[in-house]
Amino acid sequence: MTLPMGRALRDVFGLTVTELAGHDPRIVMLDADTGSSTKADIFAKAYPDRFFQMGIAEQNMLGVAAGLATTGFVPFVSTFVAFAVVRPLDQIRVLIAQTGLNVKICGGYAGLFTGVTGKTHLIVDDLSIMRAMPGMITVAPGDDVEAEQVLRWAASYNGPVYVRLVRDATQRLFDGKYEFAPGRAVVVRDGGDVSLVSTGTQTPRVVDAADLLAARGIEAHVLHVPTLKPLDVPAIVAAADRTGVVVTVEEGTVIGGLGGAVSETLSEQRPTLVKRIGLQDVYGESASNSELLELYGLSAARVADQVQTFLEARTSAGHASHAE
């Protein structure tokens, strides 16, 4: 099964927040000179009096967003993830997370799909940073359908939210019947041989990998985890119960991100062997999307190969143990 392509998440962001602003006059947009890239410029054209061009001054932008939230506005902050999370981290921690202010931090150009902008802009640990921050809801939508619903939910939620958005169009995971719920993971494929747990727009590639594995006689159970915090602990435990072996796959570092979250959960709730596929304590490089996915083992084919090798090694180790 080949998943269809959806809309680019940056387009979904610009159009959805603009539509929401038409119904809620409290919604404002703050941009750090990246509006034509993140599509915040759609909002700027529709509501120029509620659009604040902050320039290349991201620490100040997050401070202004916090101030606007204290007066009852609902600020959406838009820029590349490198400048939405890493550069203004102290302002996020002190002014927004600690106070619980109603600010929506939308990190565009996330994951590997910004390799053409250079490795300085490629942030692989944003989910690790944001899910570890007390009080920060952390969401990585899997496709355009889910991204739209996440943004609508974020606008209605009273508190700080981080939404991770990739630049380019990705495969569509869900149909029009899907309903996002914060803190809920979703089984997107059933299988009994291995549980594959993924997040964000990596999940559609994991579904493709599961199809490749099925052709090799390996039936994978695929769990999509859009919300890194709060985490759906029962769903992760159920996935481990389903097969007894878990592989996490994420378009980011395996340290502290989804792989860390799943490992932490299972070590406490249901000790299970976990393999983590993702960036292994390295920085990203400058290259095309497809080249980076291949390099870091995140294309569907590379994921399938790694899962198969892992299962074969595990089986061999089990046989050797029994022989002894």
Backbone bond lengths (Angstrom), bond angles and torsions (degrees), N, CA, C in turn:
res aa  C-N    CA-C-N  psi(-1)  N-CA   C-N-CA  omega(-1)  CA-C   N-CA-C  phi
1 M - - - 1.467 - - 1.525 109.68 -
2 T 1.325 116.54 125.03 1.461 120.84 177.28 1.523 109.06 -102.23
3 L 1.324 115.86 122.41 1.459 119.83 -179.46 1.527 110.11 -73.87
4 P 1.331 118.43 140.28 1.473 120.95 179.43 1.523 110.74 -73.13
5 M 1.317 115.69 160.95 1.454 120.16 176.59 1.527 110.10 -81.69
6 G 1.312 116.55 142.98 1.452 121.46 176.96 1.517 110.61 -106.51
7 R 1.318 115.79 -170.24 1.465 121.06 177.84 1.531 110.02 -77.67
8 A 1.298 116.71 154.40 1.459 120.64 174.77 1.525 109.15 -63.75
9 L 1.313 116.77 137.06 1.465 120.32 -176.81 1.523 111.97 -64.79
10 R 1.330 117.87 -27.35 1.464 118.86 178.02 1.539 110.45 -68.45
11 D 1.343 116.73 -34.28 1.459 119.76 175.66 1.524 110.50 -67.06
12 V 1.322 115.18 -42.05 1.470 120.14 177.94 1.522 109.83 -59.86
13 F 1.320 116.61 -41.44 1.458 121.00 179.86 1.525 111.31 -60.37
14 G 1.327 116.76 -54.23 1.460 120.01 -177.11 1.513 112.85 -60.79
15 L 1.316 116.51 -44.71 1.463 120.60 -177.15 1.529 112.25 -70.76
16 T 1.326 116.11 -41.66 1.469 119.43 -175.47 1.522 111.99 -69.70
17 V 1.330 117.24 -46.46 1.468 119.30 -178.78 1.527 110.20 -66.18
18 T 1.322 116.66 -35.30 1.472 119.89 176.60 1.524 110.62 -63.81
19 E 1.320 116.83 -43.77 1.465 120.28 177.58 1.529 110.80 -62.14
20 L 1.332 116.53 -44.56 1.457 120.26 179.32 1.525 111.55 -60.06
21 A 1.333 115.94 -38.11 1.469 120.15 -179.67 1.523 111.74 -64.25
22 G 1.338 116.13 -25.79 1.453 119.31 178.20 1.517 113.01 -68.78
23 H 1.322 115.57 -20.57 1.468 120.82 179.95 1.527 112.47 -105.58
24 D 1.326 116.69 -16.37 1.470 120.32 -176.07 1.534 108.90 -133.33
25 P 1.315 118.06 103.20 1.470 121.18 -177.50 1.529 113.66 -68.36
26 R 1.323 117.48 -7.86 1.471 120.27 178.14 1.521 112.23 -77.48
27 I 1.353 117.06 -19.79 1.463 120.51 -175.01 1.525 110.46 -75.24
28 V 1.334 114.79 128.26 1.458 121.85 176.14 1.528 108.61 -129.65
29 M 1.323 116.35 161.55 1.461 121.69 -179.43 1.515 109.59 -123.20
30 L 1.346 115.80 132.82 1.463 121.62 174.00 1.524 108.03 -116.77
31 D 1.334 115.76 130.99 1.461 121.13 -174.97 1.522 109.80 -128.39
32 A 1.336 115.98 145.55 1.471 121.09 -179.71 1.520 110.79 -110.43
33 D 1.328 115.62 56.56 1.454 122.60 175.32 1.531 112.50 63.86
34 T 1.347 116.40 32.43 1.464 120.46 178.91 1.533 111.26 -130.03
35 G 1.321 117.40 16.27 1.455 121.35 -171.72 1.507 115.23 -58.20
36 S 1.337 117.91 -37.06 1.463 119.73 179.91 1.522 111.17 -70.53
37 S 1.325 117.09 -21.41 1.465 121.41 179.07 1.529 111.91 -88.76
38 T 1.316 117.10 -44.45 1.464 120.94 -178.11 1.519 112.47 -85.39
39 K 1.324 116.91 -8.97 1.466 125.32 -177.35 1.528 112.62 73.20
40 A 1.327 115.93 18.91 1.460 118.86 169.79 1.521 110.51 -65.53
41 D 1.327 116.43 -17.74 1.467 119.59 -179.95 1.529 112.11 -66.51
42 I 1.327 117.35 -20.38 1.467 119.93 174.35 1.525 109.31 -62.97
43 F 1.322 115.81 -43.00 1.470 121.86 177.44 1.525 110.05 -65.14
44 A 1.342 116.33 -42.06 1.462 121.23 -177.31 1.525 111.87 -60.04
45 K 1.322 115.98 -38.84 1.463 119.82 179.99 1.522 111.67 -71.29
46 A 1.331 116.19 -35.49 1.464 120.12 -177.87 1.526 112.50 -79.16
47 Y 1.321 116.82 -37.78 1.470 121.37 -175.48 1.531 110.38 -135.93
48 P 1.318 117.77 68.63 1.472 120.19 -176.24 1.520 113.32 -60.91
49 D 1.348 117.59 -27.12 1.462 119.38 -179.60 1.522 112.54 -79.39
50 R 1.329 117.12 -8.50 1.469 121.03 178.68 1.530 111.35 -116.54
51 F 1.331 115.11 13.16 1.459 121.36 178.87 1.526 108.54 -111.30
52 F 1.323 116.39 126.82 1.466 121.37 -175.96 1.524 109.52 -116.66
53 Q 1.334 115.33 110.43 1.460 120.97 177.85 1.526 107.74 -85.50
54 M 1.335 115.70 106.81 1.461 121.22 -173.04 1.527 112.93 -92.48
55 G 1.340 116.96 -9.58 1.453 119.40 -178.45 1.520 111.71 72.49
56 I 1.327 114.77 -170.84 1.467 119.83 -177.51 1.529 107.96 -83.62
57 A 1.314 114.50 70.75 1.466 122.55 -178.13 1.524 107.69 -148.19
58 E 1.330 115.24 66.27 1.458 120.64 -169.12 1.526 113.62 -67.01
59 Q 1.336 117.69 -36.28 1.465 118.35 177.50 1.521 110.47 -60.29
60 N 1.305 115.56 -43.39 1.461 120.34 177.93 1.527 110.50 -64.64
61 M 1.329 117.04 -39.70 1.464 121.02 -179.18 1.529 111.06 -59.48
62 L 1.334 117.80 -44.40 1.462 119.85 179.33 1.522 111.20 -67.45
63 G 1.342 116.19 -33.27 1.461 119.19 176.17 1.515 111.92 -66.68
64 V 1.324 116.79 -41.19 1.458 121.08 177.78 1.529 110.10 -65.44
65 A 1.333 116.64 -40.27 1.464 120.31 178.16 1.522 110.46 -59.76
66 A 1.328 116.20 -42.17 1.468 120.13 177.87 1.524 110.38 -61.88
67 G 1.336 115.97 -43.55 1.464 119.37 179.03 1.513 112.56 -62.42
68 L 1.328 116.96 -42.03 1.461 120.64 178.09 1.529 111.15 -62.49
69 A 1.333 115.97 -38.03 1.465 119.48 179.51 1.522 111.58 -64.42
70 T 1.330 117.20 -33.50 1.472 119.24 179.70 1.523 112.21 -68.25
71 T 1.331 117.34 -18.18 1.465 120.43 -179.86 1.528 112.68 -100.68
72 G 1.345 116.01 7.39 1.457 119.52 174.75 1.510 116.13 101.97
73 F 1.333 117.47 -3.33 1.459 119.24 176.11 1.535 110.00 -76.84
74 V 1.338 115.85 163.75 1.467 122.32 175.85 1.529 106.85 -116.68
75 P 1.329 117.90 91.35 1.460 120.86 -175.10 1.527 112.28 -80.14
76 F 1.330 116.22 131.14 1.458 123.33 167.60 1.523 106.65 -103.33
77 V 1.317 116.87 121.68 1.459 122.76 -179.25 1.520 108.22 -99.80
78 S 1.320 117.45 127.26 1.461 121.15 -174.22 1.517 111.55 -129.00
79 T 1.335 115.00 121.51 1.454 121.30 170.59 1.526 107.73 -169.55
80 F 1.320 117.45 -179.26 1.465 120.23 176.66 1.526 108.67 -63.42
81 V 1.327 115.96 151.15 1.466 119.76 -177.04 1.529 111.30 -59.64
82 A 1.321 117.44 -31.44 1.471 120.22 179.03 1.521 111.41 -60.33
83 F 1.340 115.35 -32.13 1.463 119.88 -176.62 1.524 112.19 -104.18
84 A 1.334 116.64 -10.81 1.465 120.46 177.49 1.513 112.13 -87.94
85 V 1.334 116.76 -27.65 1.469 121.12 -173.82 1.522 112.24 -116.68
86 V 1.335 116.51 -53.72 1.467 119.34 -168.43 1.525 112.43 -77.51
87 R 1.318 117.20 -49.92 1.474 119.21 -176.62 1.529 112.62 -63.97
88 P 1.334 120.11 -44.14 1.469 119.86 -177.76 1.531 113.05 -98.94
89 L 1.331 117.40 30.97 1.469 120.33 -172.35 1.523 112.75 -58.15
90 D 1.314 117.45 -40.48 1.464 119.49 -178.01 1.530 111.14 -66.56
91 Q 1.333 116.13 -38.75 1.471 119.18 178.07 1.529 110.61 -65.47
92 I 1.338 116.82 -38.89 1.459 120.01 177.37 1.524 110.19 -62.45
93 R 1.302 115.75 -46.48 1.473 120.72 -176.42 1.518 111.87 -64.40
94 V 1.333 116.87 -50.14 1.462 120.52 -171.95 1.533 112.22 -81.98
95 L 1.341 116.33 -44.02 1.459 119.38 -171.92 1.523 113.68 -87.87
96 I 1.330 117.00 -28.62 1.464 119.31 -172.34 1.526 112.53 -112.02
97 A 1.321 117.11 -55.22 1.470 119.38 -175.82 1.528 111.83 -68.42
98 Q 1.334 116.55 -46.94 1.474 118.90 -177.66 1.522 112.00 -66.05
99 T 1.302 117.08 -29.61 1.463 120.65 -178.84 1.526 112.35 -93.17
100 G 1.333 117.02 -13.02 1.453 120.64 -179.45 1.517 113.94 69.17
101 L 1.322 117.21 29.64 1.462 120.47 -175.74 1.531 112.15 -72.05
102 N 1.306 114.72 153.76 1.461 122.81 -172.62 1.532 111.34 -83.82
103 V 1.342 115.44 69.85 1.462 121.97 -178.57 1.525 108.77 -117.73
104 K 1.342 116.25 136.02 1.456 122.17 179.24 1.526 109.33 -107.87
105 I 1.318 116.53 110.15 1.460 122.12 -177.67 1.519 108.11 -96.38
106 C 1.324 116.44 112.64 1.466 121.73 -175.77 1.523 108.84 -109.79
107 G 1.317 115.44 104.19 1.455 121.29 -177.05 1.514 111.09 -89.35
108 G 1.322 116.80 101.01 1.456 120.96 177.51 1.522 111.34 -82.14
109 Y 1.336 116.08 168.78 1.467 121.39 179.07 1.528 111.12 56.31
110 A 1.337 115.90 43.56 1.462 120.93 -178.38 1.523 110.93 -87.61
111 G 1.336 115.22 165.12 1.453 120.99 175.81 1.514 113.01 67.48
112 L 1.331 116.02 -156.18 1.460 121.89 -175.54 1.514 113.09 -79.49
113 F 1.328 118.14 -14.92 1.457 120.29 -174.39 1.521 113.46 -77.24
114 T 1.309 115.74 26.02 1.464 120.13 172.46 1.528 110.87 -131.38
115 G 1.336 114.88 21.67 1.463 119.98 -178.62 1.511 113.55 -60.50
116 V 1.339 117.41 -28.25 1.465 119.81 -179.23 1.523 111.67 -70.11
117 T 1.332 118.13 -16.57 1.462 119.70 177.67 1.530 111.67 -84.73
118 G 1.320 117.74 -7.62 1.454 121.12 178.34 1.507 112.71 106.84
119 K 1.313 116.47 154.37 1.464 120.40 -172.99 1.531 112.28 -67.22
120 T 1.328 118.83 -21.08 1.467 119.76 177.65 1.526 111.19 -66.27
121 H 1.336 117.15 -26.35 1.461 121.80 -178.79 1.525 112.31 -93.88
122 L 1.315 117.28 -5.51 1.460 121.42 -174.67 1.534 108.54 -95.15
123 I 1.328 115.49 104.71 1.460 121.61 -176.28 1.522 109.17 -103.33
124 V 1.320 116.29 121.83 1.468 120.26 -175.19 1.529 112.78 -105.27
125 D 1.340 117.85 -3.86 1.464 119.86 -174.00 1.527 113.56 -121.48
126 D 1.338 118.05 20.52 1.461 119.49 -177.99 1.526 112.49 -65.61
127 L 1.340 117.22 -38.01 1.468 118.98 178.52 1.522 110.59 -67.82
128 S 1.314 117.11 -36.62 1.472 120.63 177.19 1.518 110.58 -62.25
129 I 1.337 115.78 -43.51 1.463 120.99 -178.21 1.520 111.22 -67.26
130 M 1.318 116.28 -49.04 1.459 119.71 -171.33 1.521 112.75 -76.08
131 R 1.318 118.49 -34.23 1.463 117.95 179.71 1.535 110.97 -73.64
132 A 1.334 116.37 -21.89 1.458 119.36 178.16 1.522 112.44 -82.36
133 M 1.335 117.54 -10.81 1.454 121.37 -176.88 1.531 109.99 -84.31
134 P 1.338 118.40 118.09 1.458 120.15 -178.96 1.522 112.26 -54.50
135 G 1.326 115.36 133.71 1.457 121.06 175.19 1.506 115.94 85.55
136 M 1.339 118.57 -1.59 1.467 120.94 -175.58 1.522 110.84 -100.58
137 I 1.324 117.30 109.79 1.457 120.97 172.52 1.525 108.04 -66.76
138 T 1.338 117.14 133.69 1.459 121.11 -173.71 1.524 109.54 -128.44
139 V 1.347 116.17 118.44 1.460 121.16 -172.91 1.526 110.52 -131.14
140 A 1.345 115.63 135.98 1.468 122.12 176.31 1.525 107.98 -127.01
141 P 1.342 118.07 93.52 1.459 120.36 -178.30 1.520 113.12 -62.51
142 G 1.338 115.26 148.74 1.454 120.42 -175.21 1.509 114.88 -87.81
143 D 1.323 117.78 -20.90 1.456 120.72 179.56 1.518 109.53 -161.52
144 D 1.332 116.79 -172.13 1.458 120.83 -176.76 1.528 111.99 -69.38
145 V 1.328 117.03 -35.15 1.464 120.48 179.25 1.529 110.11 -63.21
146 E 1.313 115.97 -47.39 1.459 119.84 -179.02 1.522 111.23 -70.44
147 A 1.338 117.38 -36.95 1.465 120.31 -179.38 1.521 110.89 -60.15
148 E 1.320 116.89 -43.16 1.459 119.74 178.70 1.525 110.86 -60.74
149 Q 1.323 116.73 -43.81 1.462 120.06 -179.39 1.523 111.60 -68.03
150 V 1.323 116.70 -37.05 1.471 120.36 177.66 1.521 110.43 -61.70
151 L 1.335 117.05 -44.50 1.460 120.69 -179.49 1.528 111.33 -64.80
152 R 1.314 116.81 -39.37 1.470 120.17 177.42 1.529 110.42 -64.46
153 W 1.332 115.62 -42.22 1.465 118.84 178.38 1.534 110.39 -65.20
154 A 1.336 116.74 -44.05 1.467 120.69 -178.01 1.519 111.05 -58.52
155 A 1.332 116.89 -39.28 1.467 120.57 -179.53 1.518 111.38 -64.58
156 S 1.329 117.33 -29.49 1.465 121.31 -177.72 1.521 112.66 -89.18
157 Y 1.332 117.05 -16.44 1.468 121.77 -177.37 1.526 110.01 -84.94
158 N 1.305 116.70 135.90 1.467 121.26 -179.43 1.528 110.06 -95.91
159 G 1.322 116.16 93.91 1.453 120.53 179.55 1.515 110.29 157.53
160 P 1.329 118.00 172.61 1.464 121.46 -177.40 1.522 112.37 -72.78
161 V 1.323 115.78 136.81 1.466 122.28 179.53 1.526 108.52 -136.59
162 Y 1.337 115.73 137.78 1.460 121.09 171.12 1.522 108.09 -110.64
163 V 1.342 116.44 125.21 1.464 122.16 178.77 1.524 108.18 -116.71
164 R 1.318 116.30 122.31 1.472 122.20 -178.41 1.531 109.39 -93.59
165 L 1.332 116.58 120.91 1.459 121.99 -175.99 1.524 110.61 -125.29
166 V 1.322 116.63 130.88 1.467 120.03 176.54 1.525 109.47 -87.67
167 R 1.314 116.69 165.35 1.466 121.48 -174.26 1.521 113.13 -78.86
168 D 1.319 115.87 -52.46 1.459 120.70 -167.13 1.530 112.52 -93.15
169 A 1.320 115.18 165.24 1.465 120.33 175.08 1.527 109.72 -62.65
170 T 1.312 115.31 141.60 1.458 121.24 179.41 1.524 108.87 -129.65
171 Q 1.313 116.08 174.53 1.456 120.61 179.82 1.530 111.04 -65.58
172 R 1.310 115.31 147.23 1.467 120.53 178.99 1.523 109.48 -89.10
173 L 1.324 115.15 127.49 1.458 122.18 -176.62 1.522 112.20 -96.71
174 F 1.333 116.94 -33.30 1.460 121.49 -171.73 1.522 111.95 -119.52
175 D 1.344 114.91 158.95 1.461 119.78 174.80 1.526 109.01 -104.19
176 G 1.322 115.68 -173.16 1.460 120.14 -175.54 1.512 114.79 -67.99
177 K 1.321 118.19 -11.46 1.464 121.56 -179.95 1.532 112.64 -83.79
178 Y 1.326 116.06 -12.38 1.469 119.37 -175.60 1.519 111.89 -68.23
179 E 1.329 115.89 142.19 1.462 121.45 175.79 1.524 109.35 -130.16
180 F 1.328 115.47 117.25 1.467 120.56 177.27 1.522 110.29 -73.07
181 A 1.323 115.22 139.19 1.462 121.19 172.65 1.517 108.00 -134.14
182 P 1.325 119.09 126.10 1.465 120.80 -178.34 1.524 110.77 -59.92
183 G 1.325 114.96 135.04 1.460 119.24 178.46 1.506 114.66 82.36
184 R 1.337 117.86 6.74 1.459 120.85 -179.46 1.521 110.77 -113.55
185 A 1.338 116.52 126.84 1.459 121.96 172.33 1.521 108.84 -90.94
186 V 1.339 116.04 159.74 1.461 120.78 -172.09 1.530 109.64 -131.26
187 V 1.323 116.44 128.94 1.462 120.53 172.75 1.524 107.51 -77.48
188 V 1.337 116.96 120.74 1.461 120.60 -179.04 1.529 112.49 -109.67
189 R 1.333 115.99 -5.94 1.469 120.31 174.93 1.514 108.47 -158.79
190 D 1.324 116.06 138.03 1.459 121.03 -178.86 1.518 110.67 -99.30
191 G 1.320 116.49 142.32 1.458 121.57 177.13 1.510 109.70 -170.26
192 G 1.321 116.97 165.22 1.450 119.41 -174.73 1.515 116.18 -122.11
193 D 1.348 117.65 1.86 1.461 119.42 -174.58 1.527 113.90 -96.73
194 V 1.312 117.69 -35.33 1.462 122.15 -178.94 1.521 108.34 -157.24
195 S 1.319 116.76 143.64 1.465 121.27 177.77 1.517 109.35 -100.69
196 L 1.335 116.16 120.36 1.455 122.39 176.64 1.522 107.95 -102.78
197 V 1.318 116.31 121.83 1.462 121.82 -177.60 1.524 107.80 -114.09
198 S 1.329 116.96 124.83 1.462 120.35 -175.88 1.516 110.34 -139.19
199 T 1.326 115.14 170.99 1.461 121.03 179.97 1.523 109.86 -144.06
200 G 1.327 115.67 161.83 1.459 120.75 176.30 1.516 112.47 60.69
201 T 1.320 115.09 -156.35 1.454 120.07 -176.89 1.527 113.25 -78.25
202 Q 1.332 116.86 5.07 1.460 119.56 169.40 1.526 110.64 -73.82
203 T 1.329 117.69 -27.58 1.464 120.20 -175.37 1.525 113.48 -57.50
204 P 1.346 120.48 -44.93 1.465 118.01 177.02 1.526 113.35 -56.55
205 R 1.328 118.02 -36.56 1.467 120.18 177.05 1.523 110.86 -68.38
206 V 1.327 116.53 -31.29 1.461 119.93 177.27 1.529 110.21 -70.10
207 V 1.318 117.02 -36.48 1.472 120.05 174.60 1.527 109.61 -61.20
208 D 1.327 116.96 -43.33 1.469 120.44 176.67 1.526 110.44 -61.85
209 A 1.330 116.40 -40.51 1.468 120.22 178.11 1.525 110.87 -62.72
210 A 1.331 116.79 -38.47 1.460 121.07 178.16 1.525 110.97 -63.25
211 D 1.336 117.15 -36.72 1.462 120.43 176.45 1.530 110.95 -65.24
212 L 1.320 116.60 -39.99 1.463 120.20 177.01 1.527 110.83 -64.45
213 L 1.323 116.02 -39.96 1.464 119.93 178.67 1.527 111.24 -66.14
214 A 1.323 116.57 -37.31 1.463 120.33 179.27 1.522 110.93 -60.69
215 A 1.326 116.27 -36.68 1.465 120.33 178.36 1.529 110.84 -66.72
216 R 1.322 116.67 -18.43 1.467 121.47 178.69 1.535 111.09 -100.10
217 G 1.321 116.47 6.19 1.457 120.22 177.85 1.509 114.67 88.57
218 I 1.326 117.77 15.45 1.467 121.96 179.54 1.520 108.59 -114.90
219 E 1.317 117.39 116.93 1.463 121.83 -178.56 1.534 110.04 -96.47
220 A 1.316 115.85 114.29 1.472 121.44 -176.21 1.518 111.05 -98.28
221 H 1.303 114.64 140.47 1.466 123.67 172.50 1.527 106.14 -96.55
222 V 1.339 118.72 121.91 1.469 121.41 -174.77 1.522 110.21 -112.93
223 L 1.326 115.70 122.44 1.463 123.08 178.41 1.522 109.08 -112.97
224 H 1.324 116.48 122.05 1.470 122.30 176.95 1.524 108.99 -94.86
225 V 1.336 116.13 126.73 1.467 122.24 -177.75 1.527 108.58 -117.03
226 P 1.331 118.34 88.42 1.463 119.48 -178.71 1.521 113.42 -72.98
227 T 1.334 116.85 -30.31 1.462 120.42 -176.73 1.520 109.63 -104.55
228 L 1.327 115.94 109.41 1.469 120.10 177.54 1.514 111.42 -75.38
229 K 1.328 115.53 -27.87 1.462 120.65 172.86 1.516 108.79 -152.10
230 P 1.346 118.26 123.30 1.471 126.95 0.83 1.529 111.93 -71.37
231 L 1.305 116.42 145.38 1.457 123.44 -175.14 1.530 110.12 -93.24
232 D 1.319 116.31 140.70 1.460 121.93 178.55 1.527 108.90 -83.09
233 V 1.315 115.87 82.58 1.462 121.48 -177.21 1.534 111.83 -60.81
234 P 1.348 119.60 -47.78 1.469 118.81 -179.94 1.529 113.41 -57.20
235 A 1.325 117.93 -38.20 1.470 120.68 -179.34 1.522 110.96 -67.56
236 I 1.323 117.57 -37.98 1.464 121.04 178.57 1.525 110.36 -67.77
237 V 1.312 116.82 -42.68 1.469 120.92 177.27 1.528 110.01 -63.29
238 A 1.336 116.58 -41.11 1.469 120.35 179.26 1.521 110.97 -63.61
239 A 1.335 117.26 -38.48 1.466 120.55 178.36 1.524 110.46 -64.34
240 A 1.329 116.62 -39.40 1.464 120.38 177.17 1.522 110.59 -66.77
241 D 1.327 116.94 -40.49 1.462 121.05 177.28 1.529 111.05 -62.20
242 R 1.324 115.42 -35.34 1.470 120.81 -174.56 1.517 111.59 -61.52
243 T 1.334 118.07 -40.59 1.470 120.37 -172.76 1.528 114.11 -126.53
244 G 1.325 116.91 -21.76 1.462 119.76 -178.84 1.512 114.57 82.57
245 V 1.335 117.45 -1.56 1.469 120.80 178.06 1.526 108.34 -145.84
246 V 1.336 116.69 134.99 1.464 121.99 -172.51 1.524 110.85 -125.79
247 V 1.341 115.80 136.91 1.464 122.44 172.35 1.519 107.34 -124.62
248 T 1.326 116.77 123.33 1.461 120.27 175.13 1.522 109.03 -96.66
249 V 1.335 115.56 144.18 1.465 120.74 -178.63 1.519 108.13 -135.39
250 E 1.331 116.94 123.82 1.461 119.61 -177.29 1.514 111.22 -146.26
251 E 1.333 116.23 146.89 1.459 122.88 178.40 1.526 108.45 -89.68
252 G 1.322 114.10 66.49 1.454 122.30 -178.02 1.516 108.31 177.76
253 T 1.326 116.50 -172.95 1.449 119.71 -179.12 1.521 111.45 -69.12
254 V 1.328 115.51 145.05 1.467 120.10 177.13 1.524 110.93 -80.33
255 I 1.329 116.58 -8.56 1.467 120.94 -177.51 1.526 109.07 -89.50
256 G 1.304 116.84 109.10 1.459 121.16 174.99 1.510 115.59 85.38
257 G 1.334 118.28 -9.25 1.455 120.60 179.75 1.515 111.46 -89.36
258 L 1.332 116.74 -135.96 1.461 120.26 -179.52 1.519 111.27 -63.07
259 G 1.336 116.79 -44.81 1.462 119.92 179.73 1.512 111.78 -58.86
260 G 1.334 116.05 -41.37 1.454 120.02 177.07 1.515 111.86 -65.20
261 A 1.338 116.57 -43.17 1.465 120.88 -178.59 1.525 111.48 -62.96
262 V 1.342 116.23 -44.47 1.469 120.23 -179.39 1.520 110.61 -67.26
263 S 1.326 117.16 -42.22 1.462 120.67 179.70 1.526 111.46 -63.78
264 E 1.321 115.91 -42.45 1.466 119.99 177.38 1.530 110.60 -60.11
265 T 1.326 115.28 -45.62 1.461 120.89 -177.43 1.519 111.38 -62.80
266 L 1.332 116.15 -49.29 1.454 119.24 -176.06 1.524 112.47 -71.49
267 S 1.318 117.88 -29.33 1.470 119.13 177.43 1.520 111.20 -64.21
268 E 1.326 116.40 -29.22 1.462 120.91 179.58 1.525 112.64 -91.84
269 Q 1.349 116.20 -37.12 1.467 120.69 -170.63 1.524 114.32 -98.55
270 R 1.333 117.07 -37.03 1.458 120.95 -176.76 1.524 108.79 -161.02
271 P 1.326 118.31 88.19 1.467 120.57 -177.67 1.531 111.63 -49.58
272 T 1.325 115.12 120.70 1.466 122.23 -173.14 1.515 108.82 -145.20
273 L 1.337 116.33 143.78 1.457 120.28 174.85 1.524 109.40 -67.96
274 V 1.342 116.77 126.31 1.464 121.91 -178.09 1.526 109.36 -125.76
275 K 1.341 115.64 127.68 1.465 120.54 170.50 1.513 107.15 -106.19
276 R 1.343 116.79 135.55 1.468 121.17 -178.52 1.524 110.28 -110.67
277 I 1.319 116.12 117.37 1.463 122.23 176.17 1.530 108.17 -102.44
278 G 1.312 115.96 129.37 1.455 122.55 -178.49 1.510 108.36 162.81
279 L 1.318 117.33 -162.59 1.459 120.09 178.93 1.522 109.57 -75.89
280 Q 1.322 115.84 126.20 1.464 122.39 -172.52 1.535 110.68 -96.67
281 D 1.325 115.97 76.74 1.468 121.95 176.73 1.534 111.97 57.10
282 V 1.340 115.52 44.76 1.464 120.76 177.70 1.522 108.61 -134.42
283 Y 1.331 115.85 158.91 1.454 121.22 171.20 1.525 109.33 -84.52
284 G 1.322 115.92 158.13 1.448 119.84 176.15 1.517 111.25 -75.60
285 E 1.322 115.85 169.20 1.451 121.95 179.03 1.529 109.96 -122.90
286 S 1.296 116.54 172.73 1.464 122.08 -179.55 1.523 109.38 -93.35
287 A 1.320 115.19 117.00 1.466 120.22 179.86 1.517 108.30 -171.01
288 S 1.324 116.47 179.44 1.459 121.08 178.03 1.524 110.33 -73.65
289 N 1.332 115.95 165.03 1.462 120.53 179.82 1.524 111.78 -56.54
290 S 1.324 116.03 -50.45 1.463 119.84 -176.03 1.523 111.62 -64.41
291 E 1.333 116.80 -38.79 1.468 119.93 179.11 1.521 111.36 -65.14
292 L 1.325 116.95 -39.62 1.462 120.21 -179.93 1.523 111.55 -69.66
293 L 1.324 116.76 -38.61 1.465 119.38 177.15 1.525 110.74 -61.97
294 E 1.303 117.08 -40.26 1.464 120.84 177.57 1.527 111.10 -67.23
295 L 1.334 115.64 -45.50 1.461 120.50 -176.93 1.518 112.28 -58.59
296 Y 1.334 116.30 -41.26 1.464 119.81 -175.98 1.526 113.59 -99.78
297 G 1.330 115.92 14.04 1.456 120.13 172.98 1.509 114.67 70.93
298 L 1.351 117.60 30.30 1.457 120.60 -174.20 1.527 113.73 -112.59
299 S 1.326 118.46 -0.26 1.460 119.67 171.48 1.524 107.60 -69.23
300 A 1.341 116.55 160.77 1.466 119.73 -179.45 1.525 111.27 -57.29
301 A 1.325 116.72 -43.26 1.466 120.14 -178.38 1.520 111.68 -65.37
302 R 1.334 117.10 -42.98 1.468 120.31 -179.92 1.527 111.29 -66.92
303 V 1.332 117.10 -38.45 1.468 119.85 177.48 1.525 109.73 -63.06
304 A 1.333 117.06 -47.16 1.464 121.10 -179.52 1.527 111.01 -59.19
305 D 1.328 116.63 -43.58 1.472 119.87 -179.90 1.525 111.40 -62.91
306 Q 1.330 116.61 -43.28 1.466 119.67 -179.03 1.527 111.72 -66.34
307 V 1.324 116.62 -39.95 1.463 119.68 178.91 1.525 110.22 -64.66
308 Q 1.328 116.80 -44.36 1.465 120.16 179.71 1.528 111.04 -62.47
309 T 1.320 117.09 -44.70 1.469 121.06 179.04 1.523 110.54 -61.50
310 F 1.318 116.92 -41.15 1.460 122.22 179.48 1.521 111.04 -62.55
311 L 1.324 116.58 -45.83 1.462 120.39 -179.12 1.525 110.96 -66.91
312 E 1.331 117.36 -39.73 1.463 120.02 179.06 1.525 111.36 -65.55
313 A 1.335 116.38 -39.96 1.468 119.93 178.30 1.518 110.55 -66.09
314 R 1.306 116.36 -38.58 1.466 121.33 179.29 1.528 110.34 -65.56
315 T 1.322 116.03 -42.04 1.469 120.14 178.35 1.517 111.06 -64.57
316 S 1.347 115.82 -43.34 1.474 120.37 179.22 1.513 110.99 -62.33
317 A 1.332 116.75 -41.89 1.464 120.52 178.56 1.522 111.35 -63.51
318 G 1.336 115.70 -38.11 1.461 120.15 178.73 1.512 111.88 -65.59
319 H 1.351 115.89 -41.55 1.463 119.69 178.85 1.515 111.17 -65.87
320 A 1.342 115.94 -40.38 1.468 119.93 179.07 1.511 110.87 -63.05
321 S 1.336 116.29 -39.59 1.454 121.36 -179.76 1.514 110.66 -64.19
322 H 1.333 117.08 -42.28 1.465 121.59 -179.66 1.525 110.35 -67.36
323 A 1.352 115.66 -35.05 1.478 119.50 -179.21 1.529 111.36 -65.47
324 E 1.328 114.78 -33.88 1.463 119.14 179.28 1.526 110.84 -69.11
